[in-house]
Amino acid sequence: MKVIIMGANGKVGRLIAQKMSASDEFEPTALIRKKEQKAYFDSIGVPVVVESIENSEENIGDAIRGFDAVVFSAGSGGATGADKTIEVDLFGAVKTIEAAKKNSISRFVMISAALSDDPSSWTSDGMKPYYIAKHMADKELKRSGLDYTIVRPVMLTDNDDAGKITIQSETHQLNKEIPRAAVAETVLKVLPNSGTHSKILEMSEGSSEIGKAIAEFVT
């Protein structure tokens, strides 16, 4: 499966690229914003496309043309303001969804955030733009007609061990944290799994191996 990773230079994006590079199932390509970011991907044998999701839908379409699947792992980051969050997390996602449709790329995995469908939990003013952006981007993906999977992790940690997870429909049953490595591993597991099409995976640390948690959730 030829996969383009949007936002590949982020922490989760790098892990996805690294894990895909080590797998026989995928041919990953990293979409990066700056040529200076290329060195890391050279070191793990992953080709790059230099493009910004802040550019036009046409530019994004040119960048993703010919791939079998899109993984959207892009985000503006916690240090930016609300305007950049809307530009990247929402508008960038919507442009990528539209570009995928126009290029007949049906498989789309979105890395979103737990609680994105629960406005009552958006109690922090500083986080509201982030949740609104994620909510609306997910909504656009759900009505796109693409074979989507939305992965919604809780707070991310840098634990190198993916560990065990839980996947739920109800966010109140989740724990508070999950390693980025677990999110990356989940992306690799769901991409070829047609049972995860049109599914939203709210996930956290838990008690099940990743493959088992996914299998139990989709059956």
Helices and strands as residue ranges (DSSP letters): E 2-6, H 11-21, E 27-32, G 35-37, H 38-43, E 48-50, H 57-64, E 69-72, H 82-85, I 86-92, H 93-102, E 107-111, G 119-121, G 125-127, H 128-142, E 147-153, E 155-157, E 165-168, G 171-173, E 177-179, H 180-190, G 194-196, E 199-205, H 210-218
